[in-house]
Amino acid sequence: MEAQRMPGADARLVQEVARQVARRVVGQDYMIDRLLISLLTGGHVLLEGVPGLAKTLTVRTLAETVATTFQRIQFTPDLLPADILGTQVWDQSTGQFSVKQGPIFANIILADEINRAPAKVQAALLEAMQEKQVTIGGTTYKLEEPFLVLATQNPIEQEGTYPLPEAQVDRFMLKLRVGYPTREEEKEIMRRMAGGESIPIEKVTTPEALLDARRRIAELYMDERIVDYVVDIVHATRNPGEAGLGELAPLIEFGASPRATIALAQASRAHAFLRGRAFVTPDDVKAIAPDVLRHRVLTTYEAEAEEVTSDEIVTRVLAKVDAP
């Protein structure tokens, strides 16, 4: 990770977090890079991959590097919204109801196997993820910043799972597809895990340092031509014919929302920041666009019949839309 041109404090923050995560997690550079982008922008992330790819371990380790609160919520079919948000409890000594806050009241939330809980539980996260607040018994409680939901799901086991509603999926800034390690990485995993003991992780940053870095990233220079490029990419998913991609029109049910435009701009800035640049290039946009758009481009039955995925559609859009 190139961070030489970043301001000293920011460079050290990013390098130390990455170094701590690498003590436990072998390889998975793509996943770690995108999780750092999430940490530096405040965008929620959905990680999709088969079991055993260190998704949960990576998220838990990342959370341990920050001196803040962390909660892991295991999503199951019998989970209730109150199990996440909290509930009102009758206090006999005072004769009044008091609020017992749920695990959502933490800075970093790991929603493990989020698609194993029914829709009403998934919907309970909507207000928290978008508005950064929770309503219990008619009273609204603000969630402390930074507030981040990092969710995992298993793409291969469909029995006993509940697909995430589109409104829920759109709240995630990034959707990552996590792959297998290389042969050499797998050998290193075996060596590290042979002892069976947990590798200690140091807390190397604070919420205040993260929020300061976020403010600097939000001010990172983005040329007007890059802004137009971001908008052109998102618009091409909605009106492929206007972008010269008429063949994609029957394959796209719905294109990306304006939330995708905002997310693509934020994530592109963070991508440039992690590479030590004070400005965004078209390559930053191209690199992060698949993670921002793959879950926001909904395919038609015709696309499913032709086995065309949203990833392929995004790839074709990026190949067609002219970069500045």
N, C-alpha and C positions, 0 to 999 in steps of 0.2 A: 504494500500500500504506500503510494507516494504521498508524503505529507511535508516535504522539505520547505515548500513555499508558504505553508500555513503559518499564521502567527504562533509564536512559541507555545503559549498555554494551550491553544487548540490542538496543535500537533501532538503535544504530550498527552492530552486527554484521550485523543483517538488512538494513539499508539499503545498507551497503557491498557485501555479497555480491550483492544484487539489482542494484546499480549496475554492478558489474563485469560481470555476465552480460549486462546490457543493452548493453554496449559492443560485443559481438559478435552477440548474438541480437536480432533485431527482432521485436517482438510476442511471441506465444506466452506471454502473461501467465499463462494457466491452467497450462501445463506448468511454468513457472518457480516459480509459487506452490506447486504440489504437490511439486516437487523440494526446495524449502526446507522443507516439512513433513517430507519424508523425512530431510533432513539434521538437523532439530531433534528427531526422534523415534528415529532409527536404524532406521526401517522400510525394507525393500527395495521397489523400484519396477519395474514392468514397463510400458514405453512401447510402445504399438502405433500404427503409422501408416505410410502409404505412404512410399517413399524420398524423400529430399530435403526433409524438413520440419525439419531442424536438430536431430533427436533426439540424435544422437551429438555434435554440436557443443555443444549445451547442457550435456550431462552432462560432457564434457571441460572445458568452461569453468568449470562449477560446481566441479569438482575442483581446478582451478587456483587458485581463490580461497582454498583451504584449504592451509595449510603442512603438508602431509602426503603420504603416498605414494599413487600412482595407477597402476592397470594397466588397459590395454584388451586384452580377449581377443576375438579374432575367431573366432566359432564356425563350424566347417566340418564337413562329413560325416565327414572322416577324423581328427577330433580324438579324442584318448584321454584318459581321466580323469587319467593321469599328467601330461599336458600342462598341466593346470590346477592339480592339487594338488601335484605334485612326485613324486619317486621316490627309491629308494635306489640309490646309485652305488658300485661297487667301487673302493676306493682301493688300488692296488697298493703304494704306498709304506708304508702302515700295515697292509695285509692285513686291512682291515675295510671294512664298508659305511658310507658316510656319506650323509646326507640332502641332496638338492638340492631346495630349496623351489621350488614353482611360483609362477605369477603371482597365485594366490589370496592370497598373503601380502602384501597391501597394504591400506590403509585404505578406499580407494574403488575398486570394481571396475566397469568398464564391460563387460558381457557383450553384445557386439554381435551382433545376429541370432541370439539364443539358440536359436531353433527350427530352426536349420540343423544342429545337432549331434544325434547319436542319443541314445536314452534313458539309456544308461549314463553318458554324459558329463553330461547334465542332472542325473542322480541324484547325481553327484559333488559337486554344489553343495549338496545337501540338508543334509548335516551342517554344512557351513560356514555356511549361511544361518540355520539354526535354533539350532544349538548354539554357534556362533562358535568352532568348533574343527575341526581336520583330523587324520585318522589316516593315517600313512604307515608301512608296515612294522610295524604293531602298536604304534607309539608315537603318542600324541596330542599335538598342538601347539595351544596356544591362539592365536587370532587377536587382534591388538591392536585395541582400541577407539579411535576409531569404526571399525566395519566395515560397509560398505554395498555392496550389489549393486544396480546400476542396469542393467537389461537392456532391449534393444530387440528388436522383432520386426516383420516385414512381414506384414500381414494378407491381402494379395491374391495373393501368389505361393506356391502350395502345393507345386509340384513341387520335390522335393529337400528338403522340410522335415519335421520331426518334431514333432507337437503336444506341448506340454508336459503331463506327467502332472499329474493333479489335485493330488497331494501336493506337487508342485513349485510349482504356481500358488498354492496356499494360503499358501506362505511369503512371498509378496509382500504387503506391507501395502496397496499401491495398484496398480491397473491403470489407466493413463491412455490415453485415445483422443486422439491428437494430430491436429489438423485443419489445413487450409490457412490461410495468412495472408490478410489482407484485401488489397484492391487497393492501398491506400496503403502498407501494410507491405511489399508486394512491390516497390513502386517504391523504397522506402528500402533494401531488401535489394540491389537492383541498384546503387544508388549506392555503398553500402558495399563491395560486393564487386568494383567495377569495377577497382580497383587490383591485385587479386589477392594482396595482402600480408596476412599474419596480423596481427590487432589484438592488441597485448600486453595481458595481464591481470595485475593485481597480486594478491599473496597478502594477504588482508585479515583473516583469522582463523586460529585455531589449533585443533587437536583439543581442547585443554584448555578453550578458550572454548565450543566446541560442547557438550562434555560438561557444563559448568556450566549452559548454557542448557537442556539436556535435563532436568537435575534440577529446574530451576525450572518447566519445563513440566509435569513429572510431578506437581508439587504445585499446579498451577492448580486453582482451586475449581470443582467440578462438583456442583451441587445434586442431592439425592436424586431429584428429579423428572426431571432430565436423565438420570440413571443408568437409571431405569425406562424412559424413552423409548428409550434406546439398546437396552436388552434387548428391549423390545417390538418394535422394528423387526427385529432379528435373528430373534426367535421367529416373527414373521409370515412370514418366508421359509421356515420349517420347517413351521409349522402355519397355513397361510393361512386355513383354515376358522374357526379360533378368533378370528382378527382380522377376520372379516366379509368375507374375500376367497376364499370357496369356489370361485369361478370360476377361481382361479389354481392350485388343487390339481392338476388334470391336466397343468399346464404345467411344474411344478417337480419335477425328479427328486430333487434334494437341496438343502436349504437351506444357509445359511451356518453355519460351524462356530463354536465358542466363540472361536477365534482371531480371528474377525471382530469379536466383541464387544469384545475387548481393543483391536484395531486401530482400531475406530471411536471408542472413547473417547480413545485416544492422539492420533489424527489430529484429532479435534474440539478437543482442548486446544491443539494446535499451530496449528490454524486460528484459534482465538480469540487466541492469543498474537501471531500475525502481524498481527492487526487491532487490537493494542494493548489488549486486554481481559484482565483478571485473572480472568475467569469465563467459563464456556461457556454459550452460548445454544442454543435449538432450531435456530436458523438455521445455526449452525456444524455441527451434526449433519447437517442436511439437505444442506448444501453438499458435505460430504465423503463422505456415504454412498454415492453411486453409484460413486465410485472405490474404496471399500473392498469393496463388495458385488458389483460386476458380474462378477467372475471367481470368485466363491464361490457364486453361485446357478446350479446346473446345470439346464438345461432338458431337457424330454422330447422324444421324436420328434414328439409331437403339437404341441408349441410350434414346433418347426422347420417342420412342415407348415403351420402357420398363420402362419409368419414372425414369431413373437413372440420378441423377444430378451430376454436377462437384464436389459438396461438398461430395457426397457419394464416388466418385472415389478417392478424396484426402484422405478421411478417411481410405479407404482400402489400399491405398499406404502407409500411415503412420503406419498402423497396420502390414504391411508386411516387410517394410524395417527395418533391424536390427539397433537398436540404440547402440552407443558405451557404 
